[in-house]
Amino acid sequence: MAALLHHQISPSSDPSADAG
């Protein structure tokens, strides 16, 4: 579930990048 945590700290501008 690291992606979830990363999304929080990551910019909500490009959520797609997180998935990649």
N, C-alpha and C positions, 0 to 999 in steps of 0.2 A: 504493500500500500504506500510505498515511497512516493509514487506519483501524486498521491493526494496531498502529502505534506509539501512536496515540491510546488504544487499548484498554488498553495497558500502563499509561499514566499515568492513564487514566480509571478511576473506581471500578468494580470488577467487580460492583457492586450492580445496575446497569442497563446491561448490554451491548447491549440492544435500542436504546437511545437512540443509541448510537454508529452503529449501522447507519442509523438515520434521518438 
